[in-house]
Each structure stands twice: as C-alpha cells, then as structure tokens.
C-alpha cells in the first residue's frame, strides 16, 4: 500500500479539523509527511540504477 500527501491531508482534515487549530493541523500534516518522506521528490529510475552500480563497484576494490 502506498500513501501520499493528499491522503494524509484528507485524513487529518476529516478526523482532526474540529479538535485542533489550523496551525496544529498543518503541523501534523507536515510532520507526518516528513516521517513518511513524502516531501522529497521522487528519484528517477535511471539515477537509482547509477547509484546501485556505484555501490556494486566499491565492493570489487
């Protein structure tokens, strides 16, 4: 199962909106996204391939 930022925002807006301030709601969303590393841009596959090749080459030294 994959989680995205929109799902987190929807969850907090539905479950917590009536109980916390807007600032707290925003903080909860940001902290959750940071925890799940959703604020980082996706790494393209061709970069992942190059990175794994580097580590493989280091083992041969």
Secondary structure, 3 states (H helix, E strand, C coil): CCCCHHHHHHHHHHHCCCCCCHHHHHHHHHHHHHHCCCCCCCCCHHHHHHHHHHHHHHCCC
